[in-house]
Amino acid sequence: MSFYSDVFLFRLSSDQLPAIHQSISSNQLNIHFQPGLLCGVELQSGGASEMSNAEVIASRLLTFNQMYSYEKRLQTFSEWPFREDCQCTPELMAKAGFVHCPSENEPDVACCFYCLRELEGWEPEDNPWSEHAKRSPNCAFLHMKKTFDKLTAIEYFQLEQERLRIYIKKMGHRKIAFFRDEVETTSKNLRALI
């Protein structure tokens, strides 16, 4: 099992989530939707800018709030490669909090709607709950004692506050890594001039 660190999504409001396949910005990004759900995006050529990365993560934060529903998460697994005689069936993946976010090259990418942890390279014997807990032991979804429909408004807003904290932390780490890379590139360029 390995991490899939950059599944790109496009920022849309919930009323813009029809079952479509749409090309964006000169065929660079393809957006894939399943009925009513944000699914995923694949890169066609080149890389996405740091700004589009930020928009991608923001879109997940904004659209994955619908994924507290097991049924909505399960709907995203219509094209999941593992169906029978395995531990990572669509039902078990959805129960573990995952949303299917495939790309052309990575058909088995799944992302936790809550902690935004992405996993790929699934094997039939992988247990989704165990893999999720191993990679993201502090994910509040894994520790929920109630189903979504039993949460109070206060509990829901506390969970959403934590999801926002996770998003801010993830964005902070990405910005620091981007800045570190820029400093390293600038430093190499300056050394080359000397």
C-alpha positions in Angstrom: 0.0 0.0 0.0 1.4 3.4 -0.8 0.2 7.0 -0.6 -1.2 8.8 -3.6 -0.4 12.4 -2.8 -1.9 14.5 -5.6 -5.3 13.6 -6.9 -6.5 16.9 -8.4 -10.0 18.1 -8.1 -11.7 21.2 -9.5 -13.6 23.7 -7.3 -17.4 23.5 -7.9 -20.4 24.3 -5.8 -22.8 21.4 -5.0 -25.3 22.5 -7.7 -22.6 22.0 -10.4 -22.0 18.3 -9.8 -23.9 16.6 -12.7 -22.8 13.4 -14.4 -20.4 14.9 -16.9 -16.9 14.7 -18.3 -15.6 18.1 -19.0 -12.2 19.3 -20.2 -10.6 22.4 -18.5 -7.8 24.7 -19.6 -6.6 23.5 -22.9 -7.2 19.8 -22.2 -4.8 19.8 -19.2 -7.3 18.6 -16.7 -10.2 16.2 -17.1 -12.8 16.3 -14.4 -14.8 13.1 -13.8 -18.1 13.2 -11.9 -20.5 10.5 -10.9 -24.1 11.6 -10.4 -24.2 14.2 -7.8 -20.7 13.5 -6.5 -17.3 14.9 -7.0 -15.1 12.0 -8.0 -11.6 13.0 -9.2 -9.4 14.6 -11.8 -6.5 13.3 -13.8 -3.6 15.3 -15.2 -3.4 15.1 -19.0 0.0 16.7 -19.5 2.4 18.8 -17.5 1.8 19.7 -13.9 -0.7 21.7 -12.1 0.3 25.0 -10.5 0.6 25.5 -6.8 -2.6 27.6 -6.9 -4.6 24.9 -8.6 -3.3 22.5 -6.0 -4.8 24.8 -3.3 -8.1 25.0 -5.3 -8.1 21.2 -5.5 -7.8 20.7 -1.7 -10.3 23.5 -1.1 -12.8 21.8 -3.4 -12.4 18.6 -1.5 -13.1 20.4 1.7 -16.2 22.0 0.3 -17.6 19.0 -1.5 -16.7 16.2 0.8 -19.0 17.5 3.5 -21.7 15.6 1.7 -19.8 12.4 2.3 -20.8 11.8 5.9 -23.5 9.7 4.2 -22.4 6.1 3.7 -24.7 5.8 0.6 -23.1 8.8 -1.1 -19.6 7.4 -0.4 -20.7 4.0 -1.8 -22.0 5.6 -5.0 -18.5 6.8 -5.8 -17.2 3.2 -6.0 -19.2 2.3 -9.2 -15.9 1.8 -11.1 -13.9 0.3 -8.2 -11.7 -2.5 -9.5 -12.2 -4.8 -6.4 -15.7 -6.3 -6.2 -15.7 -9.8 -4.8 -13.5 -12.3 -2.9 -11.5 -9.5 -1.3 -11.4 -7.3 1.8 -11.6 -4.0 0.0 -15.0 -4.2 -1.5 -16.9 -0.9 -2.3 -19.1 -1.5 0.8 -16.1 -1.9 3.1 -14.2 1.0 1.5 -17.2 3.3 2.0 -17.7 2.1 5.6 -14.1 3.1 6.3 -14.8 6.7 5.1 -13.3 6.4 1.7 -14.4 8.1 -1.5 -13.2 6.6 -4.8 -11.1 9.2 -6.8 -9.7 7.3 -9.8 -7.5 8.5 -12.6 -6.6 6.9 -15.9 -3.3 5.7 -14.5 -4.5 5.0 -10.9 -7.9 3.3 -10.9 -7.8 2.4 -7.2 -7.2 5.8 -5.6 -9.4 6.3 -2.5 -9.5 9.4 -0.3 -11.0 9.7 3.2 -13.6 12.4 3.0 -12.7 13.5 6.5 -9.0 13.5 6.9 -8.2 13.8 3.2 -5.7 10.9 3.4 -5.3 9.4 -0.1 -4.3 5.7 -0.5 -3.6 3.8 -3.7 -2.1 0.5 -4.6 -4.8 -1.6 -2.9 -4.4 -5.3 -2.8 -7.4 -7.7 -2.4 -6.3 -8.7 1.1 -6.1 -5.0 2.3 -8.6 -4.2 5.0 -9.8 -0.6 4.4 -10.5 0.2 8.1 -7.1 -1.1 9.2 -5.2 0.6 6.4 -7.0 3.9 7.1 -6.2 3.6 10.9 -2.6 2.8 10.1 -2.1 5.8 7.9 -4.3 8.3 9.7 -4.8 7.0 13.3 -6.2 10.4 14.5 -8.9 10.6 11.9 -12.1 11.6 13.8 -14.3 9.7 11.4 -12.7 6.4 12.5 -13.5 7.3 16.1 -17.1 8.4 15.6 -19.4 6.6 18.0 -22.6 7.5 16.2 -23.8 7.4 12.7 -24.1 10.7 10.9 -27.9 10.8 11.3 -27.6 10.5 15.1 -25.2 13.4 15.5 -26.4 16.6 17.2 -25.8 19.9 15.5 -23.0 20.7 18.0 -21.3 17.4 17.3 -21.5 18.0 13.5 -20.1 21.5 13.8 -17.3 20.2 16.0 -16.5 17.6 13.3 -16.6 20.2 10.6 -14.3 22.4 12.6 -11.8 19.6 12.8 -12.1 19.0 9.1 -11.3 22.7 8.5 -8.2 22.4 10.9 -7.0 19.4 8.9 -7.4 21.4 5.6 -5.5 24.4 7.0 -2.7 22.1 8.3 -2.5 20.3 4.9 -2.4 23.6 3.0 0.3 24.9 5.4 2.5 21.9 4.8 2.1 22.2 1.0 3.0 25.9 1.1 6.1 25.2 3.2 7.1 22.4 0.8 6.6 24.7 -2.1 8.6 27.5 -0.5 11.4 25.0 0.4 11.6 23.9 -3.2 11.7 27.4 -4.5 14.5 28.3 -2.1 16.4 25.2 -3.2 16.0 26.1 -6.9 17.0 29.7 -6.3 20.0 28.6 -4.3 21.2 26.3 -7.0 20.7 29.0 -9.6 22.8 31.5 -7.5 25.5 28.9 -7.0 25.7 28.3 -10.7 26.3 32.1 -11.3 29.2 32.1 -8.9 
